[in-house]
Amino acid sequence: MARKSKALVVEDDDGLRSQMRWALADDDVFEIMVAGNRKDAMTTMRKEEPTIVVLDLGLPPDPNGASEGLATLEEILTFRPLTKVIIASGNEDRNNALKAVSLGAYDFYPKPVDIDELRLIMRRALRLYELEEENQRYANERKETPLGGIIAGSPEMLSACRMIERLAPSDVSVLVMGESGTGKDLMAHALHEMSPRAKGPYVAINCAAIPEHLLESELFGYEKGAFTGAHKQTIGKVEQANKGTLFLDEIGDMPLNLQSKMLRFLQNRVIDRIGGRSEIKVDVRVVSATNQPMEEMIADGRFREDLYYRLDEVNVRIPALRERSGDKEVLAKFFLDKFARDLDRPVKGFTSGALAAISSYEWPGNVRELENRIKRAVVLADGKLLSEEDLNLEAGEVSQGFPTLKDVREKAEYNLVMQALELNDNNVSAAAKLLGVSRPTLYGLMKTLNIRT
């Protein structure tokens, strides 16, 4: 039988506490514990470490206010920051609701409690907890593997990572394709780190960042006196990468007149420095990257077809962030934790509205845009949770409007089930164990979500 997740209900009313305990216990997901005050709640927290807490703000000795409930909230999150606290209270004062959220509450739900809806909120909170816990585990393991710097849980991105792993031992030229901001440079560096050339140099050059008249000398170097200002012999990037890997970023921006010289190098593995009289043999692996439609550029005469086929012995496509199911939220939490730690800021997580906005936004700038927005928000945020306003995600920017609770829950469940099946080679029993549910429950969920193995 699958192990249930622990949930704590903190409620001062004896009758309501008992009612919620029995109503929520009728579930194959949660093991319910109860407490009637802050002291008992913290005793249970330390002993059982529940992942979900349903907290009444009106606790003794302030049953008609919110001071004791808010103090309990702070103590819970100080003890165990990843805990998802859902505020369920008859105190509907908006100021207390906002204060609870700013202190780190996951959600606010006014009484009278609808058990079915509360159960859905608890399950959604549990999914987020599991994602954050998994992301934290990934962060701890990142340094142990060359691909550790790439945060990926979606089948789409995992497929690209597996392709990099398979290509690493060989010496074929690889063209990494993808939109700007998808992490093509990270993939290229991972390819080098996993290859037999890992102990050699990794030399990167951005073909779009260097003026056309300087790019040739940057790539191939020059001899002393080759041109005005050439006061000493200078080794180019290609030669610097000898016995290692040369990464040509934005290869589509290489000038046409320089492409012929690059083609000669790829064919013969020799270069001529500008002003030089002898050929120099160079042993490098070439990895290039572009966000441009190379076939169109070839058709328009802007890129040599023969050079393209030399560069594209094998290509790897990096999916856009909008195509990476489930990765937006995981990456957002990773960046939040990173910048909160590096910048010494007290930010702990996201509001439910911010998570919905992150999930719905198209992210045209991909991972780079997500990283920049999170960093800005962490620096400027006033509370402990980032809101959609902190992220500067206006309603008009969210592609499908604000999603319903049902939409968010179904999308989270679909992504988690797909990830669990992918990690366990479509073994339903193993996936059910990973998700913490029984096999019949997972089969039922797969049927509801129209997932077939």
C-alpha positions as CSV (number, residue, x, y, z in Angstrom):
1,M,0.0,0.0,0.0
2,A,1.4,3.4,-1.0
3,R,2.6,5.6,1.9
4,K,0.2,8.5,2.6
5,S,1.4,12.1,2.9
6,K,1.0,13.7,6.3
7,A,-1.4,16.7,6.8
8,L,-2.0,18.6,10.0
9,V,-5.3,20.4,10.7
10,V,-4.9,23.2,13.4
11,E,-8.4,24.2,14.5
12,D,-9.5,25.5,18.0
13,D,-13.2,24.4,17.6
14,D,-13.4,20.8,18.9
15,G,-16.5,19.9,16.8
16,L,-15.1,21.3,13.6
17,R,-11.7,19.9,14.2
18,S,-13.2,16.4,14.6
19,Q,-15.4,16.8,11.6
20,M,-12.5,17.9,9.4
21,R,-10.4,15.1,10.6
22,W,-12.9,12.4,9.6
23,A,-13.9,14.1,6.4
24,L,-10.3,14.6,5.1
25,A,-9.2,11.2,6.3
26,D,-11.6,9.6,3.8
27,D,-8.8,9.9,1.2
28,D,-6.1,7.6,0.0
29,V,-3.6,10.5,-0.3
30,F,-3.4,12.0,3.2
31,E,-2.9,10.8,6.8
32,I,-4.7,13.5,8.9
33,M,-3.4,14.7,12.3
34,V,-5.0,17.5,14.4
35,A,-4.1,20.1,17.0
36,G,-6.1,22.8,18.8
37,N,-3.5,25.4,19.6
38,R,0.0,26.6,18.6
39,K,1.9,24.5,21.2
40,D,0.2,21.2,20.2
41,A,0.6,22.2,16.5
42,M,4.4,22.7,16.9
43,T,4.8,19.5,18.9
44,T,3.1,17.6,16.0
45,M,5.2,19.5,13.5
46,R,8.5,18.4,15.2
47,K,7.4,14.8,15.7
48,E,5.6,14.1,12.4
49,E,6.9,16.8,9.9
50,P,3.6,17.0,7.9
51,T,3.9,18.4,4.4
52,I,0.5,20.1,4.4
53,V,-1.0,22.2,7.2
54,V,-4.6,23.5,7.3
55,L,-4.4,26.4,9.8
56,D,-7.2,28.4,11.5
57,L,-6.1,32.0,12.2
58,G,-8.4,32.4,15.2
59,L,-6.4,30.3,17.7
60,P,-6.4,30.8,21.6
61,P,-5.6,33.1,23.3
62,D,-6.8,35.3,20.4
63,P,-9.8,33.3,19.0
64,N,-11.5,36.3,17.6
65,G,-8.4,37.8,16.0
66,A,-5.5,36.5,13.9
67,S,-2.4,37.3,15.9
68,E,-1.9,33.7,17.3
69,G,-2.7,32.1,13.9
70,L,-0.2,34.3,12.1
71,A,2.5,33.6,14.8
72,T,1.8,29.9,14.3
73,L,2.2,30.3,10.6
74,E,5.6,32.0,11.0
75,E,6.8,29.3,13.5
76,I,5.8,26.5,11.1
77,L,7.6,28.0,8.2
78,T,10.7,28.8,10.2
79,F,10.9,25.2,11.4
80,R,10.2,23.7,7.9
81,P,10.1,26.2,5.1
82,L,8.8,23.8,2.4
83,T,5.6,23.1,4.3
84,K,2.5,24.2,2.4
85,V,0.2,26.1,4.8
86,I,-3.4,26.6,3.8
87,I,-5.3,29.2,5.8
88,A,-8.9,28.1,6.6
89,S,-10.5,30.7,8.9
90,G,-13.8,32.4,9.6
91,N,-11.8,35.6,9.9
92,E,-12.3,37.0,6.3
93,D,-10.5,40.3,6.9
94,R,-8.6,40.9,3.6
95,N,-5.7,42.4,5.5
96,N,-5.2,39.3,7.5
97,A,-5.4,37.2,4.3
98,L,-2.8,39.3,2.5
99,K,-0.6,39.2,5.6
100,A,-0.8,35.5,5.8
101,V,0.2,35.1,2.2
102,S,3.0,37.6,2.6
103,L,4.3,35.6,5.5
104,G,4.5,32.5,3.3
105,A,1.0,30.8,3.4
106,Y,0.3,28.8,0.3
107,D,-3.4,29.7,0.0
108,F,-6.2,31.3,1.9
109,Y,-9.6,29.6,2.2
110,P,-12.5,31.2,4.2
111,K,-15.0,29.2,6.2
112,P,-17.4,27.6,6.0
113,V,-15.2,24.9,4.6
114,D,-16.2,22.9,1.5
115,I,-14.3,19.6,2.1
116,D,-14.2,18.6,-1.5
117,E,-12.7,21.9,-2.6
118,L,-10.3,22.0,0.3
119,R,-9.2,18.5,-0.6
120,L,-8.4,19.7,-4.1
121,I,-6.3,22.6,-2.8
122,M,-4.5,20.2,-0.5
123,R,-3.7,17.9,-3.4
124,R,-2.5,20.8,-5.5
125,A,-0.3,22.0,-2.6
126,L,1.1,18.5,-2.3
127,R,2.0,18.4,-6.0
128,L,3.9,21.7,-5.6
129,Y,5.7,20.4,-2.5
130,E,6.8,17.3,-4.4
131,L,8.1,19.4,-7.3
132,E,10.0,21.7,-4.9
133,E,11.4,18.7,-3.0
134,E,12.5,17.0,-6.3
135,N,14.0,20.3,-7.5
136,Q,16.0,20.7,-4.2
137,R,17.3,17.1,-4.7
138,Y,18.3,17.9,-8.2
139,A,20.1,21.1,-7.0
140,N,22.0,19.0,-4.4
141,E,23.1,16.6,-7.1
142,R,23.9,19.1,-9.8
143,K,27.7,19.0,-9.3
144,E,27.9,15.3,-9.6
145,T,27.1,15.1,-13.4
146,P,28.1,17.3,-16.4
147,L,24.4,17.8,-17.2
148,G,23.7,18.8,-13.6
149,G,23.7,22.5,-14.6
150,I,20.6,21.8,-16.8
151,I,17.4,21.7,-14.8
152,A,15.0,19.4,-16.7
153,G,12.1,17.2,-15.8
154,S,10.0,17.4,-18.9
155,P,10.1,14.5,-21.5
156,E,10.9,17.0,-24.2
157,M,14.0,18.4,-22.5
158,L,15.1,15.0,-21.1
159,S,15.1,13.7,-24.7
160,A,17.5,16.4,-25.7
161,C,19.7,15.7,-22.7
162,R,19.8,12.0,-23.6
163,M,20.8,12.9,-27.2
164,I,23.7,15.0,-25.8
165,E,24.8,12.0,-23.6
166,R,24.8,9.7,-26.6
167,L,26.8,12.1,-28.8
168,A,29.4,13.0,-26.2
169,P,31.8,10.0,-26.7
170,S,32.0,10.6,-30.5
171,D,33.8,13.3,-32.4
172,V,31.0,14.3,-34.8
173,S,30.2,17.9,-35.4
174,V,27.0,18.9,-33.6
175,L,24.6,21.7,-34.5
176,V,22.5,22.8,-31.5
177,M,19.3,24.5,-32.6
178,G,16.7,26.4,-30.6
179,E,15.2,29.8,-29.9
180,S,17.2,32.5,-28.1
181,G,17.4,31.9,-24.3
182,T,16.8,28.1,-24.4
183,G,20.3,27.2,-23.1
184,K,22.1,26.1,-26.2
185,D,25.5,27.2,-24.7
186,L,24.8,25.0,-21.6
187,M,24.2,22.0,-23.9
188,A,27.3,22.6,-25.8
189,H,29.4,22.9,-22.7
190,A,27.8,19.7,-21.3
191,L,28.7,17.9,-24.5
192,H,32.3,18.9,-24.0
193,E,32.4,17.9,-20.3
194,M,31.1,14.4,-21.1
195,S,33.4,13.8,-24.0
196,P,37.0,12.3,-24.1
197,R,38.1,15.9,-24.7
198,A,36.9,17.1,-21.3
199,K,40.5,17.7,-20.1
200,G,41.2,19.9,-23.1
201,P,40.2,23.5,-23.6
202,Y,36.6,24.6,-24.2
203,V,36.7,27.8,-26.4
204,A,33.5,29.7,-27.2
205,I,33.0,32.5,-29.7
206,N,29.8,34.4,-30.5
207,C,29.9,35.1,-34.2
208,A,27.2,37.8,-33.9
209,A,29.0,39.7,-31.1
210,I,32.2,40.5,-33.0
211,P,32.4,43.0,-35.9
212,E,32.8,41.4,-39.3
213,H,36.2,42.9,-39.9
214,L,37.6,41.4,-36.7
215,L,36.0,38.0,-36.7
216,E,38.5,36.4,-39.0
217,S,41.5,37.4,-36.8
218,E,39.6,36.3,-33.7
219,L,39.0,32.9,-35.2
220,F,42.2,32.2,-37.0
221,G,44.8,34.5,-35.4
222,Y,47.5,36.6,-37.1
223,E,51.2,37.0,-37.4
224,K,53.2,40.0,-36.3
225,G,53.0,42.8,-38.9
226,A,50.1,41.2,-40.8
227,F,48.2,44.5,-40.6
228,T,48.4,47.9,-38.9
229,G,48.3,47.3,-35.2
230,A,49.5,43.7,-35.4
231,H,52.4,44.2,-33.0
232,K,52.8,40.6,-32.0
233,Q,51.8,37.1,-33.0
234,T,48.3,36.3,-31.8
235,I,46.7,32.8,-31.5
236,G,43.1,32.6,-32.7
237,K,40.2,30.8,-31.1
238,V,40.4,27.8,-33.4
239,E,44.0,27.2,-32.5
240,Q,43.3,27.8,-28.8
241,A,40.8,25.0,-28.8
242,N,43.4,22.4,-30.0
243,K,42.8,19.0,-28.3
244,G,39.4,20.3,-27.0
245,T,36.1,21.8,-28.2
246,L,35.4,24.9,-30.3
247,F,31.9,26.3,-29.8
248,L,30.6,28.6,-32.6
249,D,27.6,30.4,-31.2
250,E,25.2,32.2,-33.5
251,I,26.9,30.5,-36.5
252,G,24.2,31.8,-38.8
253,D,25.7,35.3,-38.4
254,M,29.0,34.3,-39.8
255,P,29.8,36.6,-42.8
256,L,29.6,34.8,-46.2
257,N,33.2,35.7,-47.1
258,L,34.5,34.0,-44.0
259,Q,32.4,30.8,-44.5
260,S,34.7,29.5,-47.2
261,K,37.7,29.7,-44.9
262,M,35.7,27.9,-42.1
263,L,34.7,25.2,-44.6
264,R,38.4,24.7,-45.6
265,F,39.3,24.3,-42.0
266,L,36.5,21.7,-41.4
267,Q,37.5,19.7,-44.5
268,N,41.3,19.7,-43.9
269,R,41.6,20.5,-40.2
270,V,44.3,23.1,-41.0
271,I,44.3,26.8,-40.6
272,D,46.4,29.8,-41.9
273,R,46.9,32.7,-39.6
274,I,46.4,36.1,-41.2
275,G,49.8,37.0,-42.7
276,G,51.1,33.5,-42.2
277,R,52.9,31.4,-44.7
278,S,52.5,27.9,-43.3
279,E,49.5,25.7,-42.5
280,I,48.9,24.7,-38.9
281,K,47.2,21.4,-38.1
282,V,44.4,21.7,-35.4
283,D,42.6,18.9,-33.7
284,V,39.3,20.2,-32.4
285,R,35.7,19.1,-32.1
286,V,33.3,21.7,-33.5
287,V,30.0,22.4,-31.9
288,S,27.9,25.2,-33.3
289,A,24.5,26.8,-32.4
290,T,21.9,28.9,-34.0
291,N,18.4,30.3,-33.6
292,Q,18.0,31.0,-37.3
293,P,16.2,29.0,-40.0
294,M,19.3,27.6,-41.7
295,E,17.4,26.1,-44.7
296,E,15.9,29.5,-45.5
297,M,19.3,31.1,-45.3
298,I,20.8,28.5,-47.6
299,A,17.9,29.1,-50.1
300,D,18.5,32.8,-49.9
301,G,22.2,32.5,-50.5
302,R,23.1,33.8,-47.1
303,F,24.7,30.6,-45.9
304,R,26.8,28.0,-47.7
305,E,25.1,24.7,-48.1
306,D,28.4,22.7,-48.0
307,L,29.4,24.4,-44.8
308,Y,26.0,23.7,-43.2
309,Y,26.4,20.0,-43.8
310,R,29.9,20.0,-42.4
311,L,28.5,21.6,-39.2
312,D,25.3,19.6,-39.0
313,E,26.6,16.0,-39.0
314,V,24.1,15.6,-36.2
315,N,21.7,18.3,-34.8
316,V,20.1,18.6,-31.4
317,R,17.0,20.7,-31.0
318,I,16.4,22.4,-27.7
319,P,12.7,22.9,-27.0
320,A,11.3,26.3,-26.2
321,L,10.3,26.7,-22.5
322,R,6.6,26.8,-23.5
323,E,7.1,23.3,-25.0
324,R,8.6,21.9,-21.8
325,S,5.7,20.5,-19.8
326,G,6.1,21.1,-16.1
327,D,9.6,22.7,-16.3
328,K,8.4,26.4,-15.9
329,E,7.5,25.9,-12.3
330,V,10.5,23.8,-11.4
331,L,12.9,26.3,-13.1
332,A,11.1,29.2,-11.4
333,K,11.6,27.7,-8.0
334,F,15.2,26.9,-8.7
335,F,16.0,30.5,-9.7
336,L,14.0,31.8,-6.7
337,D,16.0,29.7,-4.3
338,K,19.3,30.6,-6.0
339,F,18.8,34.4,-6.0
340,A,17.3,34.5,-2.6
341,R,20.4,32.7,-1.3
342,D,22.9,34.6,-3.4
343,L,21.3,38.0,-2.7
344,D,20.4,37.3,0.9
345,R,16.7,38.0,0.4
346,P,13.9,36.6,2.6
347,V,11.8,35.4,-0.3
348,K,10.5,31.8,0.2
349,G,8.2,31.0,-2.7
350,F,5.3,32.1,-5.0
351,T,1.7,32.9,-4.4
352,S,-0.8,30.6,-6.2
353,G,-1.6,33.5,-8.6
354,A,2.1,33.8,-9.5
355,L,2.4,30.1,-10.1
356,A,-0.7,30.2,-12.4
357,A,0.8,33.2,-14.3
358,I,4.2,31.4,-14.7
359,S,2.4,28.3,-16.0
360,S,0.2,30.3,-18.5
361,Y,2.7,32.8,-19.8
362,E,4.3,31.9,-23.2
363,W,7.9,33.0,-22.2
364,P,9.1,34.3,-25.6
365,G,12.5,34.9,-24.1
366,N,12.6,31.3,-22.7
367,V,14.7,30.4,-19.7
368,R,16.8,33.6,-19.9
369,E,13.6,35.7,-19.6
370,L,12.3,33.6,-16.7
371,E,15.7,33.9,-14.9
372,N,15.8,37.7,-15.3
373,R,12.2,38.2,-14.2
374,I,12.7,36.0,-11.1
375,K,16.0,37.8,-10.2
376,R,14.3,41.2,-10.5
377,A,11.3,40.1,-8.5
378,V,13.5,38.7,-5.7
379,V,15.4,42.0,-5.5
380,L,12.3,44.2,-5.4
381,A,9.8,42.1,-3.5
382,D,8.4,43.3,-0.2
383,G,7.0,40.0,1.1
384,K,8.1,36.4,1.5
385,L,6.1,35.2,-1.5
386,L,6.4,36.5,-5.1
387,S,3.2,37.6,-6.7
388,E,2.3,38.0,-10.4
389,E,2.7,41.8,-9.8
390,D,6.3,41.2,-8.5
391,L,7.0,39.2,-11.7
392,N,5.5,42.0,-13.8
393,L,3.2,39.5,-15.5
394,E,0.1,41.4,-16.4
395,A,-3.2,39.7,-17.2
396,G,-2.8,40.6,-20.9
397,E,0.5,38.8,-21.0
398,V,-0.9,35.5,-19.8
399,S,-1.8,33.6,-22.9
400,Q,-5.0,31.9,-21.8
401,G,-6.1,34.2,-19.1
402,F,-6.2,33.2,-15.4
403,P,-6.7,29.5,-15.2
404,T,-9.3,27.9,-13.0
405,L,-8.4,25.7,-10.1
406,K,-9.5,22.7,-12.1
407,D,-7.2,23.7,-15.0
408,V,-4.1,24.1,-12.7
409,R,-4.8,20.8,-10.9
410,E,-5.3,18.8,-14.1
411,K,-2.2,20.3,-15.7
412,A,-0.1,19.6,-12.6
413,E,-1.4,16.0,-12.4
414,Y,-0.8,15.4,-16.1
415,N,2.8,16.7,-16.0
416,L,3.6,14.7,-12.8
417,V,2.1,11.5,-14.1
418,M,4.0,11.8,-17.4
419,Q,7.3,12.5,-15.6
420,A,6.8,9.5,-13.3
421,L,6.0,7.2,-16.2
422,E,9.0,8.6,-18.2
423,L,11.4,8.1,-15.3
424,N,10.2,4.5,-14.8
425,D,10.0,3.4,-18.5
426,N,6.2,3.4,-18.4
427,N,6.1,0.9,-15.5
428,V,2.8,1.9,-13.9
429,S,3.5,0.1,-10.6
430,A,6.9,1.9,-10.2
431,A,5.3,5.2,-11.2
432,A,2.5,4.8,-8.7
433,K,5.1,4.2,-6.0
434,L,7.1,7.3,-7.0
435,L,3.9,9.4,-6.9
436,G,2.8,7.9,-3.5
437,V,-0.5,6.5,-4.8
438,S,-1.9,3.0,-5.3
439,R,-1.7,1.4,-8.8
440,P,-5.5,1.4,-9.2
441,T,-5.6,5.1,-8.3
442,L,-2.9,5.8,-10.9
443,Y,-4.8,3.8,-13.5
444,G,-7.9,5.8,-12.8
445,L,-6.0,9.1,-13.0
446,M,-4.4,8.0,-16.3
447,K,-7.9,7.2,-17.7
448,T,-9.2,10.6,-16.6
449,L,-6.2,12.4,-18.1
450,N,-6.3,10.3,-21.3
451,I,-2.8,9.0,-20.7
452,R,-1.9,5.7,-22.4
453,T,1.3,3.7,-22.1
